[in-house]
Amino acid sequence: MVEPNINKPSLFRRTVMATVYGWRRVMDVRYNPLKYVPDPSLQTYFMLVLFTMWSVYFGFVASYYMGWLGYSVVTSIIVHIAVLLPISFTNAVFLDAERDGARWVKDWRNEK
């Protein structure tokens, strides 16, 4: 018989922390390969170009392969922004908490 792990963090906390770490691997230039570009304005430029490129790409995929005729690439970009803004806000809260040494962030991280 296997005993349950009593100290296992809740599904919510695991999901939040996985989202934060996943976000950082892709979107945070401190963790992704763009960290090697020394100029922050160039990092921002490259991230913006990649964001636009992927929005356009998914717009074309949706319109062609999924048969969404009339699918707007502009709408795709707006939808991506609508998804990324709340994620960015959440990431900003976590960064601020880490910078200030918030106890709850340390507790959540140690629950792994």
N, CA and C atoms as a LAMMPS dump frame, in Angstrom:
ITEM: TIMESTEP
0
ITEM: NUMBER OF ATOMS
336
ITEM: BOX BOUNDS ff ff ff
-5.0000000000000000e+02 5.0000000000000000e+02
-5.0000000000000000e+02 5.0000000000000000e+02
-5.0000000000000000e+02 5.0000000000000000e+02
ITEM: ATOMS id mol type element x y z
1 1 1 N 0.841 -1.177 0
2 1 2 C 0 0 0
3 1 3 C 0.889 1.244 0
4 2 1 N 0.574 2.175 -0.872
5 2 2 C 1.351 3.404 -0.997
6 2 3 C 0.709 4.477 -0.141
7 3 1 N 1.522 5.12 0.693
8 3 2 C 1 6.187 1.537
9 3 3 C 0.974 7.489 0.753
10 4 1 N -0.078 8.277 0.914
11 4 2 C -0.147 9.549 0.196
12 4 3 C 0.871 10.532 0.769
13 5 1 N 1.349 11.391 -0.09
14 5 2 C 2.29 12.427 0.322
15 5 3 C 1.503 13.576 0.937
16 6 1 N 1.601 13.73 2.245
17 6 2 C 0.827 14.742 2.951
18 6 3 C 1.313 16.146 2.616
19 7 1 N 2.596 16.302 2.31
20 7 2 C 3.153 17.62 2.044
21 7 3 C 3.047 18.041 0.581
22 8 1 N 2.359 17.278 -0.241
23 8 2 C 2.232 17.599 -1.655
24 8 3 C 1.395 18.877 -1.806
25 9 1 N 1.905 19.868 -2.566
26 9 2 C 1.149 21.111 -2.735
27 9 3 C -0.143 20.877 -3.513
28 10 1 N -1.065 21.797 -3.357
29 10 2 C -2.362 21.671 -4.021
30 10 3 C -2.188 21.778 -5.533
31 11 1 N -3.165 21.265 -6.25
32 11 2 C -3.15 21.321 -7.711
33 11 3 C -3.093 22.769 -8.183
34 12 1 N -3.801 23.636 -7.521
35 12 2 C -3.799 25.053 -7.879
36 12 3 C -2.393 25.635 -7.782
37 13 1 N -1.724 25.393 -6.67
38 13 2 C -0.376 25.943 -6.482
39 13 3 C 0.611 25.353 -7.48
40 14 1 N 0.512 24.062 -7.733
41 14 2 C 1.403 23.447 -8.72
42 14 3 C 1.168 24.036 -10.098
43 15 1 N -0.101 24.248 -10.453
44 15 2 C -0.438 24.811 -11.754
45 15 3 C 0.084 26.233 -11.888
46 16 1 N -0.104 27.036 -10.848
47 16 2 C 0.378 28.416 -10.885
48 16 3 C 1.891 28.455 -11.037
49 17 1 N 2.594 27.666 -10.247
50 17 2 C 4.057 27.678 -10.316
51 17 3 C 4.554 27.125 -11.654
52 18 1 N 3.901 26.107 -12.197
53 18 2 C 4.291 25.577 -13.509
54 18 3 C 4.071 26.618 -14.599
55 19 1 N 2.98 27.378 -14.482
56 19 2 C 2.703 28.439 -15.447
57 19 3 C 3.771 29.526 -15.375
58 20 1 N 4.142 29.904 -14.167
59 20 2 C 5.169 30.931 -13.997
60 20 3 C 6.499 30.467 -14.576
61 21 1 N 6.912 29.249 -14.265
62 21 2 C 8.186 28.743 -14.775
63 21 3 C 8.148 28.57 -16.293
64 22 1 N 7.033 28.096 -16.823
65 22 2 C 6.888 27.955 -18.271
66 22 3 C 6.939 29.306 -18.975
67 23 1 N 6.265 30.277 -18.401
68 23 2 C 6.283 31.636 -18.95
69 23 3 C 7.713 32.163 -19.01
70 24 1 N 8.432 31.98 -17.947
71 24 2 C 9.792 32.509 -17.885
72 24 3 C 10.712 31.85 -18.901
73 25 1 N 10.543 30.565 -19.11
74 25 2 C 11.402 29.867 -20.08
75 25 3 C 11.226 30.411 -21.494
76 26 1 N 10.019 30.882 -21.809
77 26 2 C 9.759 31.349 -23.157
78 26 3 C 9.789 32.874 -23.256
79 27 1 N 9.147 33.556 -22.321
80 27 2 C 8.9 34.986 -22.481
81 27 3 C 9.805 35.91 -21.677
82 28 1 N 10.584 35.418 -20.784
83 28 2 C 11.425 36.273 -19.942
84 28 3 C 12.858 36.217 -20.456
85 29 1 N 13.375 37.374 -20.868
86 29 2 C 14.709 37.39 -21.472
87 29 3 C 15.82 37.093 -20.473
88 30 1 N 15.495 37.018 -19.211
89 30 2 C 16.513 36.598 -18.247
90 30 3 C 16.737 35.093 -18.299
91 31 1 N 15.767 34.354 -18.862
92 31 2 C 15.843 32.89 -18.89
93 31 3 C 15.94 32.312 -20.295
94 32 1 N 15.431 33.018 -21.313
95 32 2 C 15.481 32.468 -22.663
96 32 3 C 16.779 32.877 -23.354
97 33 1 N 17.074 32.35 -24.531
98 33 2 C 18.351 32.633 -25.193
99 33 3 C 18.579 34.099 -25.562
100 34 1 N 17.543 34.924 -25.569
101 34 2 C 17.75 36.341 -25.865
102 34 3 C 18.511 37.064 -24.754
103 35 1 N 18.736 36.385 -23.635
104 35 2 C 19.518 36.997 -22.553
105 35 3 C 20.939 37.298 -23.011
106 36 1 N 21.386 36.653 -24.074
107 36 2 C 22.733 36.888 -24.579
108 36 3 C 22.822 38.115 -25.477
109 37 1 N 21.689 38.707 -25.843
110 37 2 C 21.686 39.967 -26.588
111 37 3 C 21.875 41.074 -25.554
112 38 1 N 22.958 41.848 -25.649
113 38 2 C 23.283 42.781 -24.569
114 38 3 C 22.364 43.996 -24.454
115 39 1 N 21.713 44.4 -25.531
116 39 2 C 20.901 45.622 -25.519
117 39 3 C 19.438 45.303 -25.208
118 40 1 N 18.878 45.847 -24.125
119 40 2 C 17.475 45.56 -23.772
120 40 3 C 16.481 45.994 -24.851
121 41 1 N 16.779 47.075 -25.582
122 41 2 C 15.849 47.503 -26.633
123 41 3 C 15.821 46.478 -27.772
124 42 1 N 16.963 45.861 -28.062
125 42 2 C 16.979 44.805 -29.078
126 42 3 C 16.261 43.556 -28.59
127 43 1 N 16.399 43.235 -27.319
128 43 2 C 15.659 42.106 -26.754
129 43 3 C 14.157 42.33 -26.922
130 44 1 N 13.711 43.546 -26.603
131 44 2 C 12.29 43.884 -26.734
132 44 3 C 11.85 43.795 -28.19
133 45 1 N 12.674 44.307 -29.085
134 45 2 C 12.355 44.251 -30.511
135 45 3 C 12.188 42.808 -30.977
136 46 1 N 13.146 41.954 -30.633
137 46 2 C 13.068 40.562 -31.053
138 46 3 C 11.841 39.862 -30.463
139 47 1 N 11.516 40.148 -29.217
140 47 2 C 10.328 39.538 -28.608
141 47 3 C 9.058 40.008 -29.327
142 48 1 N 8.998 41.281 -29.689
143 48 2 C 7.838 41.816 -30.396
144 48 3 C 7.714 41.193 -31.787
145 49 1 N 8.829 41.058 -32.485
146 49 2 C 8.814 40.436 -33.811
147 49 3 C 8.357 38.981 -33.706
148 50 1 N 8.896 38.245 -32.72
149 50 2 C 8.491 36.845 -32.542
150 50 3 C 7.014 36.738 -32.189
151 51 1 N 6.532 37.615 -31.325
152 51 2 C 5.117 37.629 -30.943
153 51 3 C 4.232 37.828 -32.169
154 52 1 N 4.575 38.837 -32.994
155 52 2 C 3.782 39.122 -34.188
156 52 3 C 3.856 37.959 -35.179
157 53 1 N 5.054 37.41 -35.361
158 53 2 C 5.219 36.301 -36.287
159 53 3 C 4.338 35.108 -35.884
160 54 1 N 4.353 34.743 -34.604
161 54 2 C 3.563 33.598 -34.163
162 54 3 C 2.065 33.889 -34.244
163 55 1 N 1.648 35.111 -33.977
164 55 2 C 0.232 35.455 -34.108
165 55 3 C -0.226 35.308 -35.548
166 56 1 N 0.57 35.806 -36.479
167 56 2 C 0.237 35.69 -37.896
168 56 3 C 0.23 34.221 -38.322
169 57 1 N 1.225 33.492 -37.884
170 57 2 C 1.31 32.063 -38.225
171 57 3 C 0.059 31.316 -37.761
172 58 1 N -0.322 31.496 -36.506
173 58 2 C -1.504 30.795 -36.01
174 58 3 C -2.769 31.277 -36.708
175 59 1 N -2.792 32.528 -37.119
176 59 2 C -3.926 33.011 -37.908
177 59 3 C -4.044 32.281 -39.228
178 60 1 N -2.906 32.089 -39.902
179 60 2 C -2.922 31.342 -41.163
180 60 3 C -3.274 29.877 -40.947
181 61 1 N -2.743 29.286 -39.92
182 61 2 C -3.066 27.885 -39.621
183 61 3 C -4.556 27.736 -39.351
184 62 1 N -5.1 28.646 -38.547
185 62 2 C -6.526 28.568 -38.217
186 62 3 C -7.39 28.758 -39.458
187 63 1 N -7.001 29.68 -40.324
188 63 2 C -7.838 29.935 -41.493
189 63 3 C -7.715 28.83 -42.543
190 64 1 N -6.553 28.241 -42.693
191 64 2 C -6.37 27.233 -43.739
192 64 3 C -6.707 25.819 -43.263
193 65 1 N -6.03 25.363 -42.24
194 65 2 C -6.184 23.968 -41.81
195 65 3 C -7.45 23.725 -41.011
196 66 1 N -7.883 24.713 -40.278
197 66 2 C -9.07 24.509 -39.458
198 66 3 C -10.33 24.979 -40.177
199 67 1 N -10.154 25.549 -41.356
200 67 2 C -11.308 25.949 -42.153
201 67 3 C -12.032 27.165 -41.613
202 68 1 N -11.345 27.996 -40.876
203 68 2 C -11.982 29.193 -40.331
204 68 3 C -11.878 30.31 -41.362
205 69 1 N -12.667 30.202 -42.402
206 69 2 C -12.649 31.226 -43.44
207 69 3 C -13.105 32.544 -42.84
208 70 1 N -12.465 33.572 -43.235
209 70 2 C -12.783 34.885 -42.674
210 70 3 C -12.06 35.157 -41.371
211 71 1 N -11.189 34.239 -40.958
212 71 2 C -10.415 34.441 -39.73
213 71 3 C -9.459 35.604 -39.94
214 72 1 N -9.46 36.51 -39.017
215 72 2 C -8.658 37.717 -39.14
216 72 3 C -7.339 37.582 -38.389
217 73 1 N -6.245 37.899 -39.07
218 73 2 C -4.933 37.887 -38.43
219 73 3 C -4.888 38.968 -37.346
220 74 1 N -5.515 40.104 -37.602
221 74 2 C -5.568 41.176 -36.599
222 74 3 C -6.288 40.68 -35.347
223 75 1 N -7.375 39.935 -35.54
224 75 2 C -8.088 39.355 -34.406
225 75 3 C -7.194 38.388 -33.653
226 76 1 N -6.399 37.623 -34.38
227 76 2 C -5.47 36.7 -33.74
228 76 3 C -4.491 37.44 -32.844
229 77 1 N -3.959 38.534 -33.337
230 77 2 C -3.019 39.327 -32.531
231 77 3 C -3.721 39.883 -31.297
232 78 1 N -4.929 40.385 -31.459
233 78 2 C -5.683 40.942 -30.327
234 78 3 C -5.984 39.858 -29.295
235 79 1 N -6.372 38.675 -29.756
236 79 2 C -6.656 37.569 -28.833
237 79 3 C -5.39 37.171 -28.085
238 80 1 N -4.26 37.103 -28.788
239 80 2 C -3.005 36.77 -28.118
240 80 3 C -2.649 37.812 -27.061
241 81 1 N -2.852 39.074 -27.387
242 81 2 C -2.591 40.131 -26.402
243 81 3 C -3.516 39.967 -25.206
244 82 1 N -4.787 39.653 -25.474
245 82 2 C -5.757 39.475 -24.383
246 82 3 C -5.382 38.308 -23.476
247 83 1 N -4.705 37.302 -24.016
248 83 2 C -4.258 36.171 -23.202
249 83 3 C -2.955 36.524 -22.476
250 84 1 N -2.05 37.19 -23.166
251 84 2 C -0.738 37.465 -22.59
252 84 3 C -0.745 38.555 -21.521
253 85 1 N -1.643 39.523 -21.616
254 85 2 C -1.661 40.591 -20.615
255 85 3 C -1.933 40.084 -19.194
256 86 1 N -2.96 39.252 -18.972
257 86 2 C -3.154 38.746 -17.613
258 86 3 C -1.996 37.862 -17.145
259 87 1 N -1.416 37.092 -18.067
260 87 2 C -0.273 36.266 -17.694
261 87 3 C 0.908 37.162 -17.321
262 88 1 N 1.099 38.232 -18.089
263 88 2 C 2.176 39.181 -17.781
264 88 3 C 1.961 39.84 -16.429
265 89 1 N 0.723 40.196 -16.136
266 89 2 C 0.412 40.81 -14.847
267 89 3 C 0.716 39.842 -13.704
268 90 1 N 0.324 38.59 -13.883
269 90 2 C 0.61 37.576 -12.864
270 90 3 C 2.109 37.412 -12.671
271 91 1 N 2.84 37.37 -13.757
272 91 2 C 4.288 37.257 -13.67
273 91 3 C 4.878 38.47 -12.948
274 92 1 N 4.369 39.662 -13.213
275 92 2 C 4.859 40.869 -12.546
276 92 3 C 4.615 40.804 -11.039
277 93 1 N 3.468 40.268 -10.641
278 93 2 C 3.176 40.116 -9.215
279 93 3 C 4.181 39.164 -8.58
280 94 1 N 4.457 38.059 -9.255
281 94 2 C 5.422 37.09 -8.724
282 94 3 C 6.82 37.689 -8.646
283 95 1 N 7.238 38.423 -9.668
284 95 2 C 8.558 39.057 -9.641
285 95 3 C 8.668 40.055 -8.501
286 96 1 N 7.609 40.839 -8.306
287 96 2 C 7.604 41.816 -7.22
288 96 3 C 7.663 41.114 -5.869
289 97 1 N 6.941 40.026 -5.74
290 97 2 C 6.955 39.276 -4.485
291 97 3 C 8.329 38.673 -4.228
292 98 1 N 8.974 38.172 -5.282
293 98 2 C 10.312 37.613 -5.122
294 98 3 C 11.308 38.699 -4.725
295 99 1 N 11.197 39.848 -5.347
296 99 2 C 12.11 40.95 -5.063
297 99 3 C 11.954 41.423 -3.616
298 100 1 N 10.723 41.451 -3.136
299 100 2 C 10.458 41.904 -1.776
300 100 3 C 10.6 40.788 -0.758
301 101 1 N 10.851 39.571 -1.223
302 101 2 C 11.039 38.444 -0.316
303 101 3 C 9.755 37.993 0.358
304 102 1 N 8.654 38.037 -0.388
305 102 2 C 7.373 37.63 0.189
306 102 3 C 7.436 36.181 0.66
307 103 1 N 6.946 35.953 1.828
308 103 2 C 7.005 34.632 2.456
309 103 3 C 6.208 33.585 1.669
310 104 1 N 5.047 33.98 1.11
311 104 2 C 4.213 33.007 0.422
312 104 3 C 4.904 32.449 -0.815
313 105 1 N 5.717 33.26 -1.504
314 105 2 C 6.431 32.758 -2.674
315 105 3 C 7.443 31.705 -2.252
316 106 1 N 8.154 31.965 -1.173
317 106 2 C 9.136 31 -0.67
318 106 3 C 8.432 29.701 -0.254
319 107 1 N 7.299 29.838 0.417
320 107 2 C 6.55 28.649 0.84
321 107 3 C 6.092 27.822 -0.352
322 108 1 N 5.54 28.496 -1.382
323 108 2 C 5.065 27.789 -2.563
324 108 3 C 6.219 27.103 -3.27
325 109 1 N 7.355 27.775 -3.367
326 109 2 C 8.509 27.199 -4.068
327 109 3 C 9.052 25.999 -3.307
328 110 1 N 9.056 26.053 -1.994
329 110 2 C 9.589 24.969 -1.18
330 110 3 C 8.672 23.763 -1.127
331 111 1 N 7.417 23.919 -1.552
332 111 2 C 6.465 22.799 -1.525
333 111 3 C 6.737 21.769 -2.605
334 112 1 N 7.588 22.087 -3.562
335 112 2 C 7.869 21.139 -4.641
336 112 3 C 8.162 19.834 -4.041
